[in-house]
Amino acid sequence: MSPRRPIPQPAAGRRRGAGPSPRRRMLLVVGVLSLASLGLVARAFDLQVLRKQFYQEQGDARFLREVKIPVSRGTIFDRNGEPLAVSTPVMSVWANPPQVLESADRIPDLAAALGVDAGELKERLAQRADREFVYLRRQMPPEAAQAVLDLDIPGVNAQREYRRYYPSGEVTAHVLGFTNIDDHGQEGLELAFDDWLSGQPGAKRVIRDRMGRVVEDVEQVREPKPGKNLTLSIDRRIQFLAYNELKNALTEFNAASGSMVILDVPTGEVLAMVNLPTYNPNSLAGSKFSDRRNRAVTDLVEPGSTIKPILMAAALSSGKYTPTSPLIDTTGGHWYFQGHDIHDTHNYGLLTPTGVITKSSNVGAAHIAMTLDTALMYNTYRAFGFGNSTNSGFPGESSGLLRIGRDWRPLEQAIMGYGYGLNVTPLQLANAYATLGDHGVMHSPSFIKGADNEPKAIVSRQVADEIVRMMETVTAPGGTATTARIANYIVAGKTGTAHKANAGGYSRTNYTAAFAGMVPASNPRLVGVVIIDDPQKRSYYGGMVSAPVFARVMEGALRLLDVPPDNIGRWYAGGPLMSPTGLAGSKPPTDPPIDDAPVEEEP
């Protein structure tokens, strides 16, 4: 037998099957922990130093948001401090579509609170599932929005906004206009002064949680600047008067539409501007575009006989005429000029220039126009603002239409003498009459109280005052507008009844009835223009349809403004501007005079 190999003995101090020594294990653990710590330090250095900006931006993108601080739009006041347009706080509900869709079983409850169809709401959210923000409903009453938030549906939130409210509703709609859902002006003075009224929304940074709720305000980025207030020249009381009387007239005569403008003569400020049909700016749904048009500054009409005082301004300025001479022959009531029949409704015989105004004689006006230099007549019409914007600043204002004088044909000049062949806006016509009322000085119409409105002399004081005295006879016995008279006040004005133009020329059944006047005539304070389109019942003459509206509105306005009466004793001295043989001249008319006999002006 071979000798047995010796069996190795374990080292002293170690047992059979024992692992590494405690020392080695300790070193291993320390080494692993050191490496781990070093890795953590390196990672922390990478995150907090080397790549800090990147991760900060990533974190901010998920939780830090910059949100607008909404501001209230400035309040619009009337001249007496009554609010015409105010902003009220509302809430708009929005959602994060992916979060809401995760709780799809809550969508029916959400739809019921919003007042919408649940199926449509779910489809809408699904179509926008790649977005983080979508409006569910804008401009809700705060209590209704809070009811939605109380459902505590993940991803549904609300933010504060402002909504415009118009206390006077449809009465001031055309002047003020309205704002859109983002509170920016869309029409009228809301649009014209949008920058002034809007202000500047502020901004702040906030932290939102994963549900989209604001949990902390971080900092204010931009200070909010509320909109500035605006005080208009409009007098709400007179505006209501004009609205009610115009509405009654449209109903009485079954007219298609109407406008009324009232100006303060010494300043040119617009005290009232009303149009019908109208609309409710607090609820635009269902309103027509045509109803939202401010006809007083955008729509054009042929002025008819309301242009005759402006013709007289040219005639008196020429030196060929005075209020009482020369006599103008209108015998027969017809003048056949270049194949055209210019006629009156009565045979007035011989008329003074004042008589032409009193009786609204087309034949007389045409004769006067043809004796004037064309350039003088054109320049006078132009100087009174026809063919030019009034510079009122109202959005969409029309400049009217007046052909250049050198292009006028003789017949065109003749019919322009009684208001055909040119187009004006009611505001232009009112401004022309205010110029006469302010002794020949023009002020651009203004919608702002106290606006700096530089005066401009148009005709001499003597000419303007004489024309006002001539227009007083229109409302005196024998004139065409005795219905415009106001107790204890002298009214100066002029009627106009114009055939409406159509595709084939002029309609024989459709008219525009107009009256333009001023009061008190001895020292004019107010000018008013009433235009009623296409009256169909009882009458279509300006003296019967529009003049009574003027009288009723002005009577109330004079009382509200505390304007003292004229010297009523003047009426007992024989009447203003009487020639030795009367207003109609030395030869009496063939037909007996008829009080309130309206004149039908034809093209």
C-alpha positions in Angstrom: 0.0 0.0 0.0 1.1 3.4 -0.9 1.6 5.8 1.9 -1.3 8.1 2.8 -1.1 11.7 1.8 -1.0 14.1 4.6 -4.2 16.1 5.0 -3.6 19.9 5.0 -4.6 21.5 8.2 -6.4 24.8 8.3 -4.5 27.9 9.4 -4.6 28.7 13.0 -7.7 30.7 14.1 -9.9 29.8 11.1 -12.6 27.2 11.2 -13.3 24.8 8.3 -15.8 26.3 5.8 -15.6 29.8 7.1 -15.9 32.8 4.6 -13.7 35.9 4.2 -12.5 37.5 7.3 -14.5 40.2 9.0 -11.9 42.7 8.0 -12.3 41.9 4.3 -16.0 42.0 4.5 -15.9 45.4 6.2 -13.6 46.7 3.5 -15.9 45.3 0.8 -18.9 47.0 2.4 -17.1 50.2 2.8 -15.9 50.1 -0.7 -19.4 49.4 -2.1 -20.9 52.2 0.0 -18.1 54.6 -1.0 -18.7 53.8 -4.7 -22.4 54.3 -4.2 -21.9 57.6 -2.4 -19.5 58.7 -5.0 -22.1 57.9 -7.6 -24.8 59.8 -5.7 -22.5 62.8 -5.3 -21.7 62.7 -9.0 -25.3 62.3 -9.9 -26.3 65.2 -7.6 -23.5 67.3 -9.1 -24.8 66.5 -12.5 -28.4 67.3 -11.6 -27.8 70.3 -9.5 -24.9 71.9 -11.2 -24.2 70.6 -14.6 -27.7 70.1 -15.8 -29.6 72.2 -13.3 -31.1 74.6 -15.9 -32.4 71.8 -18.0 -34.2 70.0 -15.2 -35.5 73.3 -13.7 -37.1 74.1 -17.0 -38.5 70.6 -17.2 -40.0 70.9 -13.8 -41.3 74.4 -14.4 -42.9 73.2 -17.6 -44.9 70.7 -15.7 -45.9 72.7 -12.6 -44.9 76.4 -13.0 -47.3 78.4 -15.1 -47.6 82.1 -16.0 -51.2 83.1 -15.9 -52.9 86.4 -16.7 -54.3 88.7 -14.0 -57.6 89.9 -15.6 -58.4 93.6 -15.3 -61.7 95.3 -15.4 -62.6 97.3 -18.5 -63.1 101.0 -17.9 -66.7 102.2 -17.2 -68.5 104.4 -19.7 -70.5 107.2 -18.2 -73.0 109.6 -19.7 -72.4 113.4 -19.3 -74.1 113.3 -15.9 -72.2 110.4 -14.4 -74.8 107.7 -15.1 -73.1 104.4 -16.1 -73.8 103.3 -19.6 -71.4 100.3 -19.8 -69.9 98.5 -16.8 -67.8 95.3 -16.4 -69.0 92.6 -14.1 -66.9 89.7 -12.8 -67.6 86.2 -14.3 -65.9 82.8 -14.3 -64.8 80.7 -17.3 -64.6 77.0 -16.7 -61.7 75.1 -18.4 -60.3 71.6 -18.4 -57.3 69.4 -19.0 -58.8 66.9 -21.4 -56.5 63.9 -20.7 -57.2 64.2 -17.0 -61.0 64.6 -17.4 -61.1 61.6 -19.7 -59.4 59.5 -17.1 -62.6 60.0 -15.0 -65.0 59.4 -17.9 -67.7 58.3 -15.6 -67.9 61.8 -14.2 -68.5 63.5 -17.6 -72.3 63.2 -17.4 -72.3 65.1 -14.0 -70.0 67.7 -15.6 -72.2 68.1 -18.6 -75.3 68.6 -16.4 -73.6 71.3 -14.4 -72.4 73.1 -17.6 -75.8 72.7 -19.3 -74.5 70.8 -22.3 -75.0 67.4 -23.9 -72.8 64.7 -22.2 -72.1 62.9 -25.5 -71.0 66.1 -27.2 -68.8 67.1 -24.3 -67.1 63.7 -24.3 -66.5 63.9 -28.0 -65.1 67.4 -27.7 -62.7 66.4 -25.0 -61.6 63.4 -27.0 -60.8 65.5 -30.0 -58.6 67.7 -27.9 -56.9 64.9 -25.9 -53.5 66.1 -27.0 -54.0 69.5 -25.3 -53.7 70.6 -21.7 -56.2 73.5 -21.9 -59.7 73.8 -23.4 -62.5 76.1 -22.4 -65.7 74.3 -21.4 -67.8 77.3 -21.0 -67.0 81.0 -21.0 -68.4 83.8 -18.8 -70.5 81.9 -16.4 -72.1 83.5 -13.3 -69.7 82.9 -10.4 -72.3 80.8 -8.5 -72.9 78.6 -11.5 -69.1 78.1 -12.0 -68.6 77.3 -8.3 -71.3 74.6 -8.7 -69.1 73.0 -11.4 -66.0 73.2 -9.2 -67.8 71.7 -6.3 -68.1 68.4 -8.3 -64.4 68.1 -7.7 -63.7 66.4 -11.1 -60.0 66.0 -11.8 -58.8 68.4 -14.5 -61.7 70.8 -14.3 -60.8 74.4 -13.1 -62.1 78.0 -13.5 -60.5 81.4 -14.0 -61.9 84.9 -13.3 -62.8 87.1 -16.2 -65.0 90.2 -16.9 -68.1 90.6 -19.0 -69.6 93.9 -20.3 -73.0 94.9 -19.2 -75.1 97.8 -20.7 -77.7 99.1 -18.3 -79.6 101.1 -21.0 -79.7 98.1 -23.3 -81.0 98.8 -26.8 -81.5 102.5 -26.2 -77.7 103.3 -26.4 -76.7 100.2 -28.4 -75.6 102.0 -31.6 -73.5 104.6 -29.8 -71.7 102.3 -27.4 -71.4 99.2 -29.6 -70.4 96.0 -27.8 -67.4 93.8 -26.9 -66.5 90.3 -27.8 -66.1 87.3 -25.5 -62.5 88.4 -24.8 -63.8 91.9 -23.7 -62.4 93.8 -26.7 -64.6 96.4 -28.5 -66.2 95.4 -31.7 -68.5 98.2 -32.6 -69.2 101.8 -31.7 -67.3 103.7 -29.1 -66.3 100.5 -27.5 -64.2 99.9 -30.6 -63.1 103.5 -31.1 -61.7 103.8 -27.5 -60.8 100.1 -27.0 -57.1 100.9 -26.1 -58.3 103.5 -23.5 -60.9 101.3 -22.0 -59.1 97.9 -22.1 -56.2 98.6 -19.8 -53.4 96.0 -19.6 -53.8 92.6 -17.9 -51.2 91.7 -15.4 -49.3 88.4 -15.2 -48.1 86.1 -12.4 -46.3 82.8 -12.0 -48.0 80.1 -10.1 -47.4 76.5 -9.2 -50.1 74.1 -10.2 -50.5 70.5 -8.9 -51.1 67.6 -11.2 -54.8 68.3 -11.1 -54.2 71.8 -12.5 -55.1 73.6 -9.3 -53.1 76.6 -8.2 -51.3 75.7 -5.0 -48.9 78.7 -4.7 -48.4 82.1 -6.1 -44.7 82.4 -6.9 -44.3 86.0 -8.1 -46.0 88.8 -10.0 -44.5 89.2 -13.4 -46.4 92.3 -14.6 -48.6 94.6 -12.7 -52.2 94.8 -13.9 -53.4 98.2 -15.1 -57.2 98.5 -15.1 -58.9 100.3 -18.0 -59.6 104.0 -17.8 -63.1 105.4 -17.5 -64.7 107.4 -20.3 -67.3 110.2 -19.9 -69.4 110.7 -23.0 -71.3 113.8 -24.2 -74.5 111.7 -24.4 -77.3 112.6 -22.0 -79.0 109.4 -21.1 -82.3 111.2 -20.3 -82.5 112.9 -23.7 -81.4 109.6 -25.3 -84.4 107.9 -23.8 -86.7 110.6 -24.9 -85.4 110.4 -28.5 -85.7 106.6 -28.5 -89.2 106.5 -27.2 -90.6 109.2 -29.6 -88.8 107.7 -32.6 -90.1 104.3 -31.7 -93.7 105.6 -31.4 -93.4 107.4 -34.8 -92.1 104.3 -36.6 -95.1 102.3 -35.2 -97.6 105.1 -36.0 -96.5 105.4 -39.6 -95.4 101.8 -40.1 -91.9 103.1 -41.2 -89.0 100.8 -42.0 -86.3 102.6 -40.0 -85.4 105.9 -38.4 -82.6 108.0 -36.9 -82.4 111.1 -34.7 -79.4 113.1 -33.8 -79.3 115.9 -31.2 -76.2 118.3 -30.9 -75.3 120.9 -28.4 -74.8 124.0 -30.6 -72.1 125.9 -28.7 -69.8 122.8 -28.4 -70.8 120.4 -31.1 -71.2 117.6 -28.5 -73.6 114.8 -29.4 -76.3 114.7 -26.7 -78.3 111.9 -28.3 -78.1 109.6 -31.2 -80.8 107.0 -31.7 -81.5 104.5 -34.5 -84.3 102.0 -35.1 -84.4 99.1 -35.5 -82.0 98.4 -32.8 -80.6 95.4 -30.8 -79.8 94.4 -27.2 -76.0 94.5 -26.8 -76.3 92.3 -23.6 -77.6 89.5 -25.8 -76.5 89.5 -29.4 -78.1 86.2 -30.3 -80.7 86.6 -33.0 -79.8 90.2 -33.9 -79.3 91.1 -37.5 -76.2 92.8 -38.9 -78.5 95.6 -40.3 -79.9 96.2 -36.8 -76.4 96.8 -35.4 -75.6 99.5 -38.0 -75.5 103.1 -36.7 -77.5 104.6 -39.5 -77.0 108.1 -38.2 -73.3 108.0 -39.2 -73.1 105.2 -41.9 -76.3 105.5 -44.0 -76.7 108.0 -46.7 -79.9 109.9 -47.7 -80.7 112.5 -50.2 -81.6 115.5 -47.9 -84.4 116.9 -50.0 -85.5 120.3 -48.9 -83.5 120.3 -45.7 -80.6 121.4 -48.0 -82.4 124.7 -48.9 -81.0 126.7 -45.9 -77.5 125.7 -47.1 -78.4 126.9 -50.6 -79.5 130.2 -49.0 -76.1 130.5 -47.3 -74.5 130.5 -50.8 -77.2 132.9 -52.1 -76.9 135.4 -49.3 -73.1 135.2 -49.4 -73.1 135.9 -53.1 -74.6 139.4 -52.6 -77.4 138.7 -55.1 -80.0 138.0 -52.5 -81.3 139.2 -49.2 -84.0 137.5 -47.1 -86.7 139.6 -48.7 -85.4 140.3 -52.2 -85.5 139.8 -55.1 -88.9 138.3 -55.8 -88.7 134.9 -57.4 -91.5 133.9 -59.8 -92.8 130.4 -59.1 -96.2 131.1 -60.9 -97.8 128.0 -62.1 -95.9 125.7 -59.7 -93.9 124.2 -62.6 -90.6 125.0 -64.2 -89.7 122.9 -67.2 -85.9 123.0 -67.3 -83.9 120.9 -69.8 -86.7 118.5 -70.3 -87.3 118.1 -66.5 -90.4 119.1 -64.7 -89.4 120.9 -61.5 -92.7 121.5 -59.6 -94.3 122.5 -56.3 -97.5 121.1 -54.8 -99.1 124.5 -54.9 -98.9 127.6 -57.1 -97.1 130.1 -54.8 -96.8 132.9 -57.3 -94.0 135.4 -56.4 -91.9 134.5 -53.4 -89.2 136.2 -51.5 -86.1 134.1 -50.7 -87.7 133.7 -47.2 -90.9 132.6 -48.8 -89.0 129.9 -50.7 -87.9 128.5 -47.4 -91.3 129.0 -45.7 -93.2 127.2 -48.5 -90.4 124.8 -49.4 -90.6 125.8 -53.1 -88.6 123.6 -55.3 -89.2 125.9 -58.3 -87.9 128.8 -56.3 -84.8 126.9 -55.0 -83.9 125.7 -58.5 -84.2 129.3 -59.9 -81.9 130.5 -57.1 -79.4 127.7 -57.7 -79.1 128.5 -61.4 -78.2 132.2 -60.7 -75.3 131.2 -58.5 -71.8 130.6 -59.6 -71.2 126.8 -59.6 -67.9 127.1 -57.7 -69.6 129.2 -55.0 -72.5 126.8 -54.5 -70.1 123.7 -54.5 -67.7 125.4 -52.1 -70.5 126.3 -49.7 -71.9 122.8 -49.7 -68.4 121.5 -49.1 -67.7 124.0 -46.4 -70.8 122.9 -44.5 -69.3 119.4 -44.4 -71.1 117.6 -47.2 -68.8 115.2 -49.0 -66.5 115.1 -46.0 -66.3 113.1 -42.8 -67.4 115.1 -39.8 -64.2 113.9 -37.9 -66.4 112.7 -35.1 -64.1 109.7 -34.7 -67.0 107.2 -34.8 -65.9 103.9 -36.5 -67.3 103.4 -40.0 -68.5 107.0 -40.5 -69.4 107.8 -44.0 -68.2 111.0 -45.8 -71.4 111.2 -47.9 -71.3 112.0 -51.6 -71.0 115.3 -53.3 -69.7 115.4 -56.9 -67.0 117.9 -57.7 -68.6 121.2 -58.8 -66.7 121.5 -62.1 -68.5 118.3 -63.2 -72.0 119.5 -62.5 -74.4 119.8 -65.4 -76.9 122.6 -65.3 -79.8 120.3 -64.5 -77.7 118.7 -61.7 -77.0 122.1 -60.2 -80.7 123.0 -60.3 -81.9 119.8 -58.5 -79.1 120.1 -56.0 -80.8 123.4 -55.0 -83.6 121.3 -53.5 -81.6 118.3 -52.2 -81.3 115.7 -54.9 -78.0 114.5 -56.5 -76.1 114.5 -53.2 -76.0 112.1 -50.2 -75.5 113.0 -46.6 -75.6 111.3 -43.2 -78.0 112.5 -40.5 -75.0 113.5 -38.4 -73.6 115.7 -41.3 -77.0 117.4 -41.7 -77.2 118.1 -38.0 -73.7 119.5 -38.0 -74.5 121.8 -40.8 -77.5 123.2 -39.0 -75.5 123.5 -35.8 -73.1 125.7 -37.8 -75.9 128.0 -38.7 -77.1 128.0 -35.1 -73.7 129.0 -33.8 -73.6 132.1 -36.0 -71.7 130.4 -38.9 -69.1 128.7 -36.7 -68.6 124.9 -37.1 -67.5 122.5 -34.4 -66.7 118.9 -35.3 -69.2 116.6 -33.6 -67.8 115.0 -30.5 -69.0 112.0 -28.4 -66.7 113.0 -25.5 -67.8 115.5 -22.9 -65.5 118.5 -22.8 -63.5 117.5 -25.8 -61.2 120.2 -27.2 -63.2 121.1 -30.3 -61.6 124.0 -32.2 -64.2 126.2 -33.9 -64.0 127.1 -37.6 -65.8 130.0 -39.3 -67.8 128.9 -42.3 -70.1 131.8 -43.2 -70.4 135.3 -41.8 -72.4 135.8 -38.6 -74.9 138.0 -40.4 -75.6 135.4 -43.1 -76.0 132.6 -40.5 -78.3 134.7 -38.3 -80.5 135.8 -41.3 -80.9 132.2 -42.4 -82.0 131.2 -38.9 -84.6 134.0 -38.9 -85.8 132.7 -42.3 -86.2 129.2 -40.9 -88.3 130.5 -38.1 -91.1 131.1 -40.7 -91.2 127.3 -41.4 -92.8 126.7 -38.0 -94.9 129.8 -38.1 -98.5 129.8 -39.4 -98.4 129.2 -43.2 -95.1 127.2 -42.9 -94.6 123.5 -43.7 -93.8 122.5 -40.1 -96.2 124.1 -37.6 -96.2 120.6 -35.9 -92.6 121.4 -34.8 -93.6 124.3 -32.6 -92.9 124.2 -28.9 -94.8 126.3 -26.4 -92.9 129.4 -25.3 -90.0 128.7 -27.6 -89.2 129.8 -31.2 -88.3 126.9 -33.4 -86.3 127.4 -36.6 -86.1 124.5 -39.0 -86.8 122.9 -42.3 -88.8 120.0 -43.6 -87.7 117.6 -46.3 -89.6 114.9 -48.2 -87.5 113.0 -50.7 -88.4 110.2 -53.1 -86.1 107.2 -52.4 -83.8 106.2 -55.2 -84.1 102.7 -56.6 -82.6 100.7 -59.5 -84.9 102.3 -62.0 -84.5 105.9 -60.8 -86.8 107.1 -58.1 -89.7 105.4 -56.4 -93.1 107.0 -56.6 -94.3 105.3 -53.4 -91.3 105.3 -51.1 -90.1 108.4 -49.3 -87.7 109.7 -46.7 -89.4 112.1 -44.3 -87.0 114.5 -42.6 -87.0 117.5 -40.3 -83.9 119.5 -39.1 -84.2 122.3 -36.7 -82.9 124.3 -33.8 -84.3 125.8 -30.6 -84.5 128.3 -29.1 -84.1 130.2 -32.3 -83.2 133.5 -30.7 -80.1 131.9 -29.2 -79.8 128.3 -30.4 -78.8 125.7 -27.9 -80.0 122.4 -29.4 -80.1 121.2 -33.0 -82.1 118.1 -33.9 -82.4 116.0 -37.1 -85.1 113.4 -37.5 -85.0 111.0 -40.5 -87.8 108.5 -41.0 -87.4 106.0 -43.8 -90.3 104.8 -45.9 -93.4 105.8 -43.8 -96.4 103.9 -45.1 -99.4 105.1 -43.1 -101.3 108.4 -42.9 -98.6 110.6 -44.4 -95.1 110.6 -45.7 -94.3 114.3 -45.4 -91.5 115.6 -43.2 -93.8 118.2 -41.6 -96.3 115.5 -40.6 -94.0 112.5 -39.8 -90.7 113.9 -38.5 -91.4 117.4 -37.2 -93.7 116.2 -34.4 -91.0 113.9 -33.1 -88.6 116.8 -33.0 -91.1 118.9 -31.1 -91.8 116.3 -28.4 -88.2 115.4 -27.9 -86.9 118.9 -27.8 -89.7 120.0 -25.4 -88.4 117.4 -22.9 -84.8 118.2 -23.6 -85.2 121.9 -23.0 -86.9 121.2 -19.7 -84.2 118.8 -18.6 -81.4 121.2 -19.5 -83.3 124.2 -18.0 -83.0 126.3 -21.1 -85.0 129.5 -20.7 -87.8 130.3 -23.2 -87.5 132.8 -26.0 -89.1 136.2 -26.0 -92.6 135.0 -27.1 -93.7 138.6 -27.6 -91.8 138.5 -31.0 -94.7 136.5 -32.5 -97.1 139.4 -31.8 -95.0 141.9 -33.8 -96.0 140.6 -37.2 -93.7 137.7 -37.4 -90.0 137.5 -38.3 -88.6 138.8 -41.6 -91.9 140.0 -43.1 -91.6 141.9 -46.3 -94.0 144.9 -46.6 -96.5 142.8 -48.4 -96.0 139.5 -46.5 -93.7 136.5 -46.6 -94.9 135.5 -50.1 -94.0 138.8 -51.8 -96.0 141.4 -53.5 -98.1 139.2 -55.7 -100.4 136.8 -53.9 -100.3 133.1 -54.9 -102.9 131.8 -57.2 -103.9 129.1 -54.7 -104.9 130.2 -51.2 -102.2 129.6 -48.6 -102.7 126.4 -46.7 -101.2 126.1 -43.2 -98.9 123.1 -42.8 -99.1 122.4 -46.5 -96.2 119.9 -46.9 -94.2 120.1 -50.1 -93.4 117.0 -52.1 -90.0 117.4 -53.6 -89.3 115.4 -56.7 -86.0 114.7 -58.5 
